[in-house]
């Protein structure tokens, strides 16, 4: 399994877990979505894989400008 895939023009990272059934993959996907991740579910050869992507919504800068 690829560690990263471009899905719909955006890079997603595999969570490195192989889900045996759709229900367990859906449960994990919900947890990722609740934590503000974009999630793509991929099914290959009867197994399910989650690819996630987190969008930066806020950048905190410390220190003073140079």
BELLINZI-V149369 format. One record per residue. N is the residue number from 0. RES is the residue in one letter. PHI is phi in degrees with one decimal (* if undefined). Layout:
[[N & RES & PHI] [N & RES & PHI]]
This chain:
[[0 & X & *] [1 & X & -68.4] [2 & X & -71.8] [3 & X & -135.2] [4 & X & -142.0] [5 & X & -94.8] [6 & X & -123.2] [7 & X & 54.8] [8 & X & 79.1] [9 & X & -124.1] [10 & X & -79.7] [11 & X & -121.7] [12 & X & -109.0] [13 & X & -71.6] [14 & X & -82.2] [15 & X & 66.3] [16 & X & -121.8] [17 & X & -98.6] [18 & X & -95.0] [19 & X & -79.2] [20 & X & -138.6] [21 & X & -65.6] [22 & X & -61.1] [23 & X & -66.4] [24 & X & -67.0] [25 & X & -63.8] [26 & X & -63.0] [27 & X & -67.1] [28 & X & -60.6] [29 & X & -61.9] [30 & X & -62.7] [31 & X & -63.8] [32 & X & -62.8] [33 & X & -64.0] [34 & X & -95.5] [35 & X & 68.5] [36 & X & -99.4] [37 & X & -83.9] [38 & X & -129.8] [39 & X & -123.1] [40 & X & -99.6] [41 & X & -117.5] [42 & X & -112.5] [43 & X & -141.2] [44 & X & 51.6] [45 & X & 78.4] [46 & X & -112.5] [47 & X & -119.6] [48 & X & -133.6] [49 & X & -107.3] [50 & X & -116.8] [51 & X & -120.3] [52 & X & -150.5] [53 & X & -112.0] [54 & X & -95.5] [55 & X & -73.4] [56 & X & -108.2] [57 & X & -148.6] [58 & X & -115.7] [59 & X & -102.7] [60 & X & -109.4] [61 & X & -105.7] [62 & X & 89.2] [63 & X & -105.7] [64 & X & -62.4] [65 & X & -89.6]]
